[in-house]
Amino acid sequence: MSTFLSKAILDFFIAFGIVLGGAMVGGMGAVISLQPPTQTMLDIADRIKIWALAAAVGGTIDPMRVIESNFFIGNLSPAIKQILFLLFAFLGAHAGSELVKWICNGRR
């Protein structure tokens, strides 16, 4: 499997796992603190998506620098790859959020 596809799949599942795991563990914390777990899980899943995206692509601003530096010198291939990595991470985070909504029967 190519390096690009491997990293894209990893980015997807890292973001997916962060959202799903964060919501599940947050739901357990809500049960312990006597709060409604489904509402807490839905709130956490929505709030954590951007952090899952950032963590999946490396946790820093480096992907944005790669896009900027390569795009302005005309080297589009690395810039497009970084944009696709961000897209895969976003899709993973969104899929995790939608799965939490489906599990909790949320209709937002």
N, C-alpha and C positions, 0 to 999 in steps of 0.2 A: 504494500500500500504506500502511496506517495507520502512524503513528509507533510505536504500541504493538507491533504485529506485527513491524515492522522491528527494533526494539530486542530483542524476544524472540528473533528468529532470530539476530541478531548475538551475543547472550549465549550461545545454544546453541553456535554454531560457534566462538566464542572459547574457551569452556571445552573443547570437543571438540579444538580445535587445540592448546591448551596441554598437555593430557594426551597426545595422540598425538605431538606434536612432542617433548615432554620425554622420553617413553619411547624414541622413536627415536634421538634424539641421545644419551640416556643409554646406549642399547645400543651406539652407536658408541664411546662412551667406555669401555664395558666391554670391547669388542674390543681397543681400544688398550692397556688396562691388563691384558689377559690374564685377564679374568673371564668367567664364562658370561653371554653377552648376553641370552638368553631370560629367565633368572631375574632379572637386573638390570632388564630392561624391565618384567617383571611387578611387581616391587617398586616401581619408580618410578611406574608407572601407578596403583597403589593409594595410594601416599603423596601424590601430587601432586593428587589429585582436589579436596581441600578448598581448595588454593591456586588451582586453576583456577576454582573457583566464586567465590572472593573476587575474583580478577582480572577475571572476566567482568562482575560487577556493579559494578565501579568501584574495587575494591581498598581501600576504606575501610569504616568502620562506618556511613556515611551511609544506606544502604538500611534498616538497622535503625532508625535515628532517624526516617526517614520513616514506617515502619510504626508505631512507637510513638506519635509525635506525632499522626498522623492518626487512628489507631485510637481513642485516648482522647478525642478531641474529637468523635468520631462521624462523621468523614469517611472512609468505608470505601473509596471508589474508589481513592485513591492507595495505600492500604495493601494492597489486593488486587492492584493492579498490581505493586507491589514483591515481593509474595509470589510472583506468577506469574513475574516476572523471575528470582527465585531458583530457582524450580522448573525453568524452561527451562535455566538455567545448570547446575543439578544434572544434568538429563537429558543435556546435552551432555557433561559430565565423565564421567558413567557410561557413555555410549555410547562415548566414546573409550577408557575403561578396558576395556570389553567387547571392543572391536575389537583392542586390544593382546593381550588374552587369547586371542582367536580366532586372531590371527596367530601367536602363540607356542605355540598348542595347549595353553594352560594350562587346568587343570581345577579351579581353586579355587572 
